[in-house]
Each structure stands twice: as structure tokens, then as C-alpha cells.
């Protein structure tokens, strides 16, 4: 296919108002379910499925499977940049994301045995930004991103007392992106995510609320995250 025909095909995909609404809803970098995108686009579930299949086929979207759920997100930063440029031409701001997660669970909580919530997403992003975590091969069937520690990342984790090596014959994923329930962005899951949370609890950076998933970030934890991870801590709602 020639460049002009390919361009027309891509432009045609965006030209549909329902598909355009779906793409704009995903511009904040968060993932959403087909049901949520159906509501955003104000179309039926069957129509939504057809639209999502087309956008995925054309490379606009990628799919993350987590448990029984499928989440859709923009495929890469190039797609986001192109959409942002078109929005500037149309002088239209993108819609913001409003989570419906209970407030007390949003900032910091446990996700099985690793850290989740606003703090966890910020920490995940900082680990990647600083090059302490690096991307490894993705899992084709689920769309899950896998990571490995860089040499500097390993040195940092060892200094903090994080146990880097799982038990022999462990079949658990070592380090992977786990889609955050409230933020709809990735936090660090797998063995390494669990080991990191274990250290943070042991050092009392975080305190666990009895019989609940809620975690409280202590003053000691705030100082430690800024000192060791060079993090600007997100504000609590």
C-alpha cells in the first residue's frame, strides 16, 4: 500500500466520532475496559468491539489482559503525540480521568503482595525513568510488560536490603507491569515488587492498617523515597 493510501486509511479510522472519543479518553496514558470506552463513545457494546478491533489492527491500541479483564491503551507515545497534535489543531482539550475507586484505597494499598496505588505508579515510573528498571520481552498472549534490573538498579536494591533472588525453582514472574486498579497505569508486580514492599514494611516506610489493604506512607517513608529514588511524591487526594 502506498503512503497516501495508508494515510487515508489511518485518517479514516480517526474520522469516526466514536473511535475519536475512545482515543481521546485514552490520551491520559491510562487503560480502560471496553465497557468504559463504550460509555465514553456513547455506542453499544457490539459497536464498541468492532471499533476497538479496528483501532487495534491499525496499531492505535494495545491490549492488556489481567485476570478476566481486558484493558485497552494507546499503543505507544507516537500515537499519543499524533493525537495531541490533532487536538491542538482542533483547539480541543482532552478529557481528564476521574477514578471511581474509594479515596482511602487510592494513595497506597497492597495488590496481593506488592505495592499499588498512586505512590506505586509514581515509583514504577521513576524506576524506569532513572534506568534502574529496564524493559525485557513482553508476553504476547496477555500484553504484559516484563522488566529486569539494570546493574545500577541492582546495586540500589541491594543497598536498601531488598532480596533480589527468589527461592529456587520459583515459577513466579520476576518483575512485571501490573495494571493499577485505580490509576489505570502500571505499578511494579511480580517477585521483585513483593520483595520491595516487604522491605518498605520492614523499614517502616509504610504501615499496614489491620485487616485492610490500606497502607500508610510514614514521614520516614516520604524522606526515604525522596532520598533513595529521587521521587517527587504525588499529592494525596
N, C-alpha and C positions, 0 to 999 in steps of 0.2 A: 504494500500500500504506500502510495506517495505521501509526502509530508503534508500537502494541502488536504488530502482526503482524511488522513489521520487527525489533523487538526479539526476538521469539520465534525468528525466522529466524537472527539473529546468535547468540543463545544456543544454538540447536541445533547450530550449527557448532562451537562451543567444547565442547559437551557430549560429543562423541565423544572417547573417551580417546586414540585415536591422533592425532587432529588437535590435541588439547590438548598432547600430548607434543611435537609438532612446533613448536607456537607457543612453548612454554616453552624449547625448545632454541635458539630464535632471540632470546630476550629479552636476550641479552648484546650485541645490536647487530651481531653477525657474520652473514655469509651462509653458507649451506650448500647442498650439492648435494642432489638428490632421493635419491641413494643414501645419503648420510649421514643424512638425515631418515628414510629407511626403516628404517635400523638403530636410530635413536633411538626410533622409534614401534613397532618390532618387528612390522612388517607387510610384505607383499610389495611388490615394485616397482610392480605394476599397481594395487594398492590405494593406494599412496602417490601415484601420478599422479592418481588420482581425488580424493584428499583435497586435494592441492596445487591442483588446478584449482578446487575449490570455495572454498578459502580465498582464492585469488587473485581469483576472481569476486566474492566478498563484500567485497573490499577489505582483507583482513587482510595479504596478502602482495604484494610486488612482485618482479619477476624481472629479474635482470641477466644478460645474455648476454656472455660473454667468451671469444673463440675458439670452441672446440667445446663449451664447457661452459655450463650454465645454473645460476645460483645464486639461491636464494630467501632473502628477508629480510623483516622486518616492514615494512609499507608506510610507516609514519610513527610519530612519537612518540605520537600519540593512541592508536594500537593498543597500544603498549608500556605506556603509562600505565594503560589499562583492564585489561590482563592483570596488571600489577603489583598493582593494587587487588584483583583477584580472588584473587591468590595470598596477599595479606595476610589476606583473609577466610578462606582455607583453611589459613593458617599453614604454608605450604609454601614453602621456599626454591627459587629457580630453579637449575637445574644450571649448573655452570661449564664453560667451553670449554677443552679440552686439545688444543693443536695437535700434529700428528704430524710437523711439519717438523723436519729436523735442526737441533739447537741452534745450530750455528755460522752458520746462514743466517738465523736469526730476527731478530737485532737490527738489522743493517744490511746490505743487499746491493743489487746492481743488478737492476732488472727491465727488460731490454733496455737502454735508455739513461737510465733515471731511477731515483731512489732508492726502495727498497722496504724492508719490514721494520718492526719496532716503532718505530724512530725516524721513519721516513717517515710512518707513520699518525699519530703524535703531531704531527708538523709540519703535515700536512694539516689536522688538526682545529684546530690553533692558528691557522692562516691563515684559516680560516672564522670561528672564534670572535672574532678581532680585526677581522674585516671587511676583511681585505686581499684575500681571495678572495671573490667573490660568485657565487651560482648563476646560470647562464644557462639556456636552454631545454634540456630533456632530449631524448635521442634515443629516439623511441617504439619502434623496432624492437629495440633492444638494452637499453633501460633505462639507458643510460649518462648520468651527470650531466655537464654541461659548466659551465665556470666562466669568469669574466673577472676581471681585476684591477680593484680599485677605484682611485681616484686616489691614496689613501694607500698602497695596496699597490704601485702602480707606482713611487711615489717611493722606497719601501723597497728594491725590487728594483734600481732604477737606482743607488741609493746603494751597494748591495752589489756592483755590477758585473755583474748578470745582464742578458744581452742579451734585450730584450723582444720584438724583431721577428724573425720567421722570414724566410728567404730569399724573394724574390719568387716568386710562383706556387707556393709550397709548399701542398700539399693536406692536410697533416697537421693533425689536431685541435690547436687551440691549447692548451687546458687542460681536462683531464677527470679524472673519478674513475676510477682503475684499481683493481680489487678485489685486495687484497693476498693472495697465495697462503697465507701463514702466519697472518696476523692475521684474515683474512676481513672486514676493514674497508677503506675506501678510502684510497689514497695518491694523490699528485698525478702524473698522467701527461700525455702529450701533449708538444707542443713546450716549454711552459713548465717542465714537470717535468724535461725533459732539460737545458734551459738552467740550471736551478737546480743540478742535480747537477754539471754542468760547472764552474760557479763554485765549488762546495764542494770539488771535487777540486783546482782551480787554486789555491785559497786554503789547501789542505791542512787543511781541516776534516775531510775524510775521506781515507783512504789505501786504495788498491785492492790487494788481495792478488794477486800474479802468477798468471795463468791460472786465476782463480776469480772468482765473483760476490761473494765476501765483501768487505765494506767495513768499515774500522776507523775509529771515531769518535775523533779525537785530542783531547788536552786543549784545544788551540786551538779545535777544533770545538765542544766542550762549552761553553766560555766564550762563543763567538760565538753559538751557538743561544740561550743564556740572555740574552745582551745584546741581540741584534737581534730575536729572536722572542718574548722573554719566556716561554720554554718551561721547564717542569719536565720534565727528561729522564726517560724511563722507565728502570726498573732493568733491568739485564741479567740474564738467567736464569743 
